Amino acid sequence: MAIDFAQFFQASIPNRVLSVSDPKDRQFYIDFSSVRGSDIIKELSRTILLSGETPNCQLFTGHIGCGKSTELLRLKYELEQKAYHVVYFESDKDLDIGDVDISDILLAIARQVSNSLETLGIRLEPPFFTNLFSYVANVLKIPLNITKVELSVGIAKIASEAKHSPTVRQQLRAYMEPRTGGMLDALNQELLLPAIKRLQQQGKKGLVVLVDNLDRIDNIRKPSGRTQPEYLFLDRGEQLKKLECYLVYTVPLTLLFSGELLPLTNRFGGKPKLLPMVPVQHSDGSDHLEGLALLRQMVLARAFPALNEFQRLERIADVFDRPETLDRLCCISGGHMRHLMVLLNSCLQREDPPIRHNILESVVRDFREEFTLAVSDAQWQLMRTIHQRKQIGEEPAYQELLRRLYVYEYRDEQGRWFDVNPALLETRRFRAEA
């Protein structure tokens, strides 16, 4: 069986999110839970399944690009197999992540839930939104045929205008903010609870909403002095969790290291579930054999999705000039899913397989140089300390290293530990002063 190069290339596109409900994507999926410390998706699922009809709200986090979206789609698929109606959406498609408020998120949820219901033939007309459409048409002058527009279409029109116009966004918030309590009541009493009743009539056990990509919101400071993530999930977290359905929000990883973890846990009734990196080494520097084995499979599955794990290993020579080249690719990624695909796809842009070692090294060099451009002297020094101690502090400087993917978090039998992105460890600047 020859490599289907076009398929291999497309399967390695870095921003591709795998949906295990799609049989083609399922062939590429590798389960890393055995080396990540626990099966986070199983925990999220069990919390929903064991809650009966009592709504709950869970938080999910991890480094951007570590595979959260793929895992959330796995959660969606598994819950659907158990007769739940699941609404998954990428919030950054509805929101301006540089400027987000509570009403923006609630509107996005209302839009996505109503759109999903409409595909099942469930159409609801909450009076709150009828009034909102009237305000938008008459005051904001956004053209809406309020007598005929479907709920999801109307909200989509409003959301699009607000996302692309700061003026419209501020005017809409001025209207919505004093009515947040009324909006929550309307979402629950006029949309979610009637929807759940209709879904149950169709044999569904409940409604689950998975709000992805809220972890990407900017870390800017609000006028209050709080960062945007702190404002949304701490100051306004009580409202975010009040919806009468099962909820999972992705949240920025920096919240876990901001000194606000305990208040966040108290607010939502549980700590955020964290998806760590796939380990390529142990904290003592020795190779993590199981982690590397799974990363090899992740790469080879992109080339040979129809083969089993043993057959794939027999075909390494068709993809790489030697096994050490594949291992080098896995190690330099640091177990970061997207960076692994970035490096692989960059190699495939330069030549057909088998990928030669010198081509990979050229790609790694370019990748490494891009990272070093924005690293400050203080950050280099801080990373040297992290590399030695394998731990970080709660200060904002540490949070920035995590946000920029200069430092990764791992889990093993001894607990959590941190290390510097392997691409930065290899720089002359780091080695010369370490």
C-alpha positions in Angstrom: 0.0 0.0 0.0 1.5 3.3 -1.2 1.1 6.5 0.8 -1.7 8.6 -0.5 0.3 11.8 -0.3 -2.6 14.2 -0.7 -4.5 12.5 2.1 -1.3 12.5 4.3 -0.7 16.2 3.7 -4.3 17.1 4.4 -4.4 15.0 7.6 -1.4 16.8 8.9 -2.8 20.4 8.4 -2.1 21.9 11.9 -5.4 23.5 12.5 -7.4 20.4 11.6 -9.7 19.3 14.4 -10.6 15.6 14.4 -14.2 14.6 14.9 -14.4 11.0 16.0 -18.0 10.9 14.9 -16.6 10.9 11.4 -15.3 7.4 10.5 -12.5 9.0 8.4 -11.3 11.2 11.2 -11.6 8.3 13.7 -8.8 6.5 11.9 -6.4 9.3 12.8 -7.4 9.6 16.4 -4.9 8.4 19.1 -6.0 8.1 22.7 -3.3 9.7 24.9 -5.1 9.4 28.2 -2.8 6.7 29.5 0.2 9.1 29.5 -1.7 12.3 30.4 -2.3 11.3 34.0 -6.0 10.6 33.6 -8.9 10.3 31.1 -10.3 13.9 31.4 -13.0 13.3 28.9 -14.2 10.3 30.9 -14.4 12.5 34.0 -16.3 15.2 32.2 -18.7 12.6 30.8 -19.2 10.8 34.1 -20.0 14.1 35.8 -22.8 14.6 33.3 -24.1 11.0 33.3 -24.2 10.8 37.1 -25.9 14.1 37.6 -29.3 12.8 36.6 -31.5 15.8 35.7 -29.6 18.3 37.8 -27.7 20.8 35.5 -24.0 21.2 36.1 -21.2 23.4 34.8 -17.7 22.2 34.2 -14.5 24.0 33.2 -11.9 22.5 30.8 -8.5 23.9 30.1 -5.0 23.2 28.7 -2.4 24.8 26.4 -3.8 26.2 23.2 -3.2 23.6 20.5 -2.9 20.6 22.9 -5.9 18.8 21.5 -8.8 20.2 23.6 -11.2 20.6 20.6 -10.6 17.1 19.4 -11.2 15.8 22.9 -14.4 17.9 23.2 -15.7 16.4 20.0 -14.9 13.0 21.4 -17.0 13.9 24.4 -19.8 15.1 22.1 -19.8 11.8 20.2 -19.8 9.6 23.3 -22.6 11.5 24.9 -24.7 11.3 21.7 -24.2 7.6 21.8 -25.9 7.7 25.2 -28.9 9.7 23.9 -27.9 13.2 24.9 -28.4 16.1 22.5 -25.1 17.9 22.4 -24.5 21.4 21.0 -20.8 22.0 20.4 -19.5 25.4 19.0 -16.3 27.4 18.6 -17.1 30.6 20.5 -14.4 32.7 18.7 -16.5 32.4 15.5 -19.3 34.4 17.3 -17.2 36.6 19.5 -14.4 39.2 19.3 -12.0 37.4 21.6 -10.3 40.7 22.4 -13.5 42.2 23.9 -16.0 39.8 25.4 -18.7 40.3 28.0 -21.2 38.1 29.6 -24.1 39.1 27.4 -22.0 38.2 24.3 -21.5 34.6 25.6 -25.1 34.2 26.5 -26.2 35.4 23.1 -23.8 33.0 21.4 -25.2 30.1 23.5 -28.8 31.1 22.6 -27.9 31.2 18.9 -26.1 27.9 18.8 -28.8 26.0 20.9 -31.7 27.5 18.8 -29.9 26.6 15.5 -29.3 23.1 16.7 -32.9 22.7 17.8 -34.2 24.1 14.5 -32.4 21.3 12.6 -34.5 18.9 14.6 -37.7 20.8 13.8 -38.0 22.4 17.2 -38.7 26.1 16.8 -39.2 28.3 19.8 -40.1 32.0 20.0 -39.0 33.4 23.4 -40.6 36.8 24.0 -37.4 38.2 25.4 -35.7 37.8 22.0 -38.7 39.1 20.1 -38.3 42.3 22.2 -34.5 42.3 21.6 -35.0 42.0 17.8 -37.4 44.9 18.0 -34.9 47.0 19.8 -32.1 46.1 17.4 -34.3 46.9 14.3 -35.7 50.1 15.7 -32.8 51.6 17.7 -29.6 50.1 16.3 -31.0 50.1 12.8 -29.9 46.5 12.0 -32.3 45.3 9.4 -34.3 42.4 10.7 -37.7 41.2 9.6 -38.9 40.6 13.2 -42.2 39.0 12.1 -40.6 36.2 10.1 -37.0 35.7 11.3 -36.0 32.5 13.0 -34.5 32.8 16.4 -31.0 31.5 15.4 -30.9 33.6 12.3 -31.9 36.8 14.2 -29.3 36.2 16.9 -26.7 35.4 14.2 -27.3 38.7 12.5 -27.0 40.6 15.8 -23.9 38.7 16.8 -22.2 39.4 13.4 -22.9 43.1 13.6 -21.6 43.2 17.2 -18.5 41.2 16.5 -17.4 43.5 13.7 -18.5 46.9 15.1 -17.3 48.1 18.5 -20.0 50.8 18.4 -22.8 48.3 17.9 -21.3 46.0 20.5 -21.3 48.8 23.1 -24.8 49.9 22.3 -26.1 46.3 22.5 -24.3 45.8 25.9 -25.8 49.0 27.2 -29.2 47.5 26.4 -28.4 44.0 27.6 -26.3 44.6 30.8 -29.2 45.9 32.9 -31.3 43.0 31.6 -28.8 40.2 32.2 -31.0 38.7 34.9 -34.0 38.8 32.6 -32.0 37.3 29.8 -30.9 34.4 32.0 -34.5 33.8 33.0 -35.6 33.9 29.4 -32.8 31.5 28.3 -33.9 29.1 31.0 -37.7 29.4 31.0 -38.3 30.3 27.3 -35.6 28.4 25.5 -33.6 25.7 27.4 -36.3 24.1 29.6 -38.9 24.0 26.8 -36.2 22.6 24.5 -35.3 19.9 27.0 -38.9 18.9 27.3 -39.2 18.6 23.5 -35.9 16.7 23.3 -37.1 14.2 25.9 -40.2 13.7 23.8 -37.8 12.6 21.0 -36.1 10.2 23.4 -33.2 12.4 24.4 -31.9 12.3 28.0 -30.8 15.9 28.2 -29.2 18.9 26.6 -25.4 19.4 26.8 -23.7 22.6 25.6 -19.9 22.6 24.9 -18.5 26.1 24.5 -15.0 25.7 22.9 -12.3 28.3 22.4 -13.1 30.6 25.3 -9.6 29.8 26.4 -8.4 32.0 23.6 -9.9 35.3 25.0 -7.2 38.0 25.3 -5.7 38.6 28.7 -6.4 42.3 28.6 -7.3 44.2 31.8 -10.8 45.6 32.3 -11.3 49.1 33.8 -11.8 47.3 37.2 -8.1 46.1 37.0 -9.2 42.5 36.6 -8.0 40.6 33.5 -10.7 39.6 31.0 -10.6 35.9 32.0 -10.9 36.9 35.7 -13.8 39.2 35.0 -15.8 36.6 33.0 -15.2 33.5 35.1 -14.8 34.9 38.6 -16.7 38.2 38.7 -19.5 37.0 36.3 -19.0 33.2 36.8 -22.2 32.9 38.8 -24.2 34.0 35.8 -22.3 31.7 33.4 -23.2 28.6 35.4 -26.9 29.5 35.9 -28.1 28.0 32.6 -30.5 25.0 33.0 -28.5 22.5 31.1 -25.2 20.6 31.2 -22.4 23.0 30.4 -18.7 22.7 29.6 -16.7 25.9 29.1 -13.0 26.0 28.0 -11.1 28.5 30.1 -7.6 30.1 29.8 -4.9 28.0 31.4 -3.5 31.1 33.0 -6.5 31.2 35.4 -5.0 28.1 37.2 -1.8 30.0 38.0 -3.2 33.5 38.8 -3.8 32.9 42.5 -7.5 32.6 41.8 -7.8 28.9 41.5 -9.6 28.5 44.9 -12.2 31.2 44.2 -12.7 29.7 40.7 -13.2 26.3 42.2 -15.6 27.6 44.8 -17.5 29.5 42.1 -18.0 26.5 39.9 -18.0 23.7 42.4 -15.0 22.0 41.1 -11.5 22.6 39.7 -11.1 23.0 35.9 -10.1 19.7 34.2 -6.7 20.2 32.7 -5.4 18.5 29.5 -1.6 18.4 29.8 1.0 17.9 27.2 1.9 14.4 26.0 5.2 13.6 27.8 8.3 12.9 25.6 10.6 12.8 28.7 10.2 12.2 32.4 11.0 15.1 34.7 14.5 13.6 35.2 15.3 13.9 31.5 14.9 10.2 30.6 12.8 9.3 27.6 9.1 8.7 28.2 8.8 5.5 26.1 5.0 5.2 26.2 4.5 8.9 25.3 6.9 8.7 22.4 5.3 5.5 21.1 1.9 7.1 21.0 3.3 10.2 19.3 4.9 8.0 16.6 1.4 6.4 16.1 -0.1 9.9 15.8 2.2 10.7 12.9 2.1 7.3 11.2 -1.7 7.1 11.4 -1.8 10.3 9.2 0.1 8.4 6.6 -1.5 4.9 7.0 -4.9 5.3 8.7 -6.2 1.9 7.5 -3.3 0.0 9.1 -3.0 -1.2 12.7 -0.2 0.1 15.0 2.2 -2.8 14.2 1.7 -2.5 10.5 2.4 1.2 10.7 5.7 0.7 12.5 6.8 -1.6 9.7 6.2 1.3 7.2 8.3 3.9 8.9 10.8 3.8 6.0 8.1 5.0 3.6 7.6 8.1 5.7 11.0 8.9 7.1 14.6 8.2 6.0 15.2 6.5 9.3 13.4 5.9 12.6 15.5 8.5 14.4 14.0 11.2 12.2 10.5 10.3 13.4 11.8 10.3 17.0 13.4 13.6 16.5 10.1 15.1 15.3 8.2 13.7 18.3 10.8 14.9 20.8 11.2 18.4 19.5 7.4 18.9 19.6 7.4 18.5 23.3 4.2 16.6 23.0 2.3 19.6 21.8 -0.2 18.3 19.2 -0.4 21.4 17.0 3.3 22.0 17.0 3.9 18.4 16.0 1.6 18.8 13.0 3.2 22.2 12.2 6.6 20.6 11.9 5.3 17.6 10.0 3.3 19.6 7.5 6.2 22.0 7.0 8.4 19.1 6.0 5.7 17.8 3.6 5.6 21.3 2.0 9.2 20.9 1.1 9.4 17.4 -0.2 7.6 14.1 -0.7 8.2 11.3 1.8 10.4 9.8 2.9 11.3 12.9 4.9 15.0 13.3 5.2 16.7 14.2 8.5 18.3 17.3 7.1 14.9 18.6 5.9 13.4 18.1 9.3 16.4 20.0 10.9 15.9 22.9 8.6 12.2 23.1 9.5 13.1 22.9 13.2 15.7 25.6 12.9 13.1 28.0 11.3 10.5 27.0 13.9 13.0 27.7 16.7 14.1 31.1 15.3 10.5 32.2 15.1 10.1 31.5 18.8 13.2 33.3 19.9 12.3 36.6 18.3 10.0 37.8 21.1 11.7 36.3 24.1 12.9 39.0 26.6 16.1 38.7 28.7 13.9 38.3 31.8 12.0 35.5 30.2 15.2 33.7 29.3 16.3 33.9 32.9 12.9 32.7 34.2 12.9 29.7 31.9 16.3 28.7 33.1 14.9 28.6 36.6 11.9 26.5 35.5 14.1 24.1 33.6 16.2 23.5 36.8 13.3 23.3 39.2 10.5 21.9 37.0 8.0 24.2 38.7 6.5 27.6 38.2 5.0 30.4 40.4 1.8 32.3 40.3 3.3 35.6 39.2 2.0 37.1 35.9 5.5 36.5 34.3 5.0 32.8 34.6 1.5 33.0 33.2 2.8 34.8 30.2 5.3 32.0 29.5 2.5 29.5 29.6 0.3 31.7 27.3 3.1 32.1 24.8 3.8 28.3 24.8 7.4 28.9 26.0 6.7 26.5 28.9 4.6 23.3 29.0 2.9 21.4 31.8 3.1 17.6 32.2 1.6 15.1 34.6 3.0 11.8 35.8 2.8 9.5 38.8 4.5 12.1 41.0 2.1 14.9 39.9 2.5 18.0 37.8 5.8 19.4 36.5 6.8 22.0 34.0 9.6 22.4 31.4 10.7 24.7 28.7 9.5 24.2 25.1 12.2 21.9 23.6 12.7 24.2 20.7 13.8 26.9 23.1 16.0 24.6 25.1 18.1 24.1 21.9 18.8 27.7 21.2 22.3 29.1 21.5 21.0 31.7 23.9 19.6 29.2 26.3 22.6 26.8 26.1 25.2 29.5 26.4 23.8 30.9 29.6 22.3 27.8 31.3 
